[in-house]
Amino acid sequence: MRILGIDYGRKKIGLAFADSKLADPLVVVHGETMEELIEELKKIILKNQVEEIVVGISENEMGEESRNFSRSLSKSLRRSRLFRIPIETFDETLTTQEAQKLAIEAGIKRQKRKGLEDAYAAALMLQSYLDEKEINV
């Protein structure tokens, strides 16, 4: 199974991908509007032949925004008729901080770390999802 992990943010989203038991950071997508982000995601979903999507949900206001994003993405994919992809949500609380810590420990330079931290956070969230669900991708 080919799974896309999403770490949602207002202006950018981190993406991770798994087609094995390990999640890998993929890319950070930028957009001014939710519609722009979703259109970019559709391209990535097609290119990578994604079969499932996992959206990280945090707490408080950003958690609600992430849920809204997940619903908007689901509606947009259904309208496209090209996509019949299940979308799950999964707790991603503190993954960005954990990703920053691990990147520093790994010696990744600040510039690269800053540009990909959302993708690293998405990879941590997706890996936790895979581990918890014991998914054999």
N, C-alpha and C positions, 0 to 999 in steps of 0.2 A: 504494500500500500504506500502511496506517495502522499505525504502529509505536509501541509504548510502551516507553520506556526506564526502568529501575528502578535506583536507587541504594539498596541495602538497608542498613538500620541496625536495631539491636535493638529500638528503640522507635518509630522513624519511618523512612519511606522516601521518598526524593525521586523524583518522576515527571516524565518529559519525554515529549513527543509529537512525532511527525513524520508529516506527510502530504504533505510536499514534500521538497526536498533539504536543508531546514534543520530542525534540532531546536529545539523551544521548551520552556522550563521549564513544567510544568503545575501541580503542587501538591505539598505535603508531606503525607503521610498518617501519622497517629499511631495507635498501638494498643498495648495492654498485652500481647497475645499474638500469636503468628504467625497463629492462626486469625482474630483480629479484623482484622489487616492484610490477609489474603487475602480475607476477605469484602468489605472496602472496595474492594479491587482489582477484584473481580468486577463491582461496580457501575460502576466507572470504565471497565472493559473493555467492558461492554455499552453504556454511554452514548456512548463514543467509537468504537464499532465497530472495535475493535483487531483487526488481522489477524496481527500478529507481536509478540513480546515479547523484549526484550533486557535481561538482568540483568547488571549490572556485578559483576565478580569482582575482588577485590583480593588481597593476599598474606596469608600467615599465618593466624591464627585467624579473622579476619573473612572471609577468602577462603573458608574451609571453611563458615562460617555462611551465606555468600551462596550457595554451591553447595547446601547443605541447603535453604535457602529456595527456590531455583529448582526443586529436585526436589519439595518440598512443594506449591508453586504448580502445577506441572505435574500432579501427582496429583489435586489438588483440582479443577482445571479439567476433567480427564478424567472425574472422577466426576460432575461437574455435567451432563455430556452436552450442554450448551449450547455448550461451548467446544471447538473443535478447533484451537487456536492453537499454532503452533510457538514454542518458547522457546529462545533462544540465550543463551550467556554471552559476555561480552566483557571484556577487561582494563580496569579503571577505576582503576588505581593512580594516586594523587595528584590525581584530578579534584576532590576537595573543596578541596584547597589551591589548585589552579588557579582554581576557581570563586570562591573568596574573593578571590584576587589580582585577577582580572578585575572583580569587582563593586566592589572598592575603587577601581580605576583608572577605572571608569565613574562613580564618584561616588555610588553607591547607598548610602543611609544605613544605618548599622549595624543598626537595628531591622529593616528590611526584608531586609537581607542575611542576618541571623541566621535569620529565619523561612523563607527560601527557598533557603538555600545548598545543601541536599540536592537540590532541584529543579534548581538551576543545575548541580550536579555531574552529575546524571542527563542533562541536556541536553548537556554536554560529552562524556560517555561515548557517548551516542547519536549525536552528530555525528561522533565519531571512527569509530564503527561504520559509519555511512552512507558516510563518505569512504573508509574502507578497503575496504568491499564494493562501492563505486561503485553504490550502490542508487539507482535512479530511482524514488522513491516516487510 
